[in-house]
Amino acid sequence: MKMTREYGDGRHVITAHDATWVQVNQTRYEDSLVVLPHALILDWGIEQPDTLTAAALEPILTHTPEIILLGTGPLLKFPPRDILRLFRDRGIGLEVMDTPAACRTYNVIMNEGRRVAAALMLPGHG
């Protein structure tokens, strides 16, 4: 899906996506990544929700998001319960959805001025 938006203000905007890639500000990425309004975490390394660990979330949490959109690939899959509990205990919103939905939702929430992170699982080149 191709999306358009002005992005000259220094924010990271998801400008297009497909089942196997995401485009941020016209740069295409094919490996899992995290998109925040003013930061990118490349080569995140998480391709499946069941491999998500607290350690993998730490680089995201250092940016103090109020909500994290967890894009779990082409299908919605929930991460392990201990991960869900981690978000609850820290008071951080977590929305689990398929990666295309997370891409669309990220732009909306970011444009509202909220501290959002989109943690996007992509199949990679493995």
ZIPE-V136734 format. One record per run of one state. SS is the DSSP state (H for helix, E for strand, - for the rest). FROM is the first residue (numbers start at 1). LEN is the number of residues. Records with the same first field share a line. If there is no record, write none. Layout:
BEGIN
SS->FROM-LEN ; FROM-LEN
END
This chain:
BEGIN
-->1-1 ; 3-11 ; 18-4 ; 25-2 ; 30-1 ; 37-2 ; 42-7 ; 52-2 ; 62-5 ; 72-9 ; 91-2 ; 98-1 ; 112-4 ; 124-3
E->2-1 ; 14-4 ; 22-3 ; 27-3 ; 31-6 ; 39-3 ; 67-5 ; 93-5 ; 116-8
H->49-3 ; 54-8 ; 81-10 ; 99-13
END
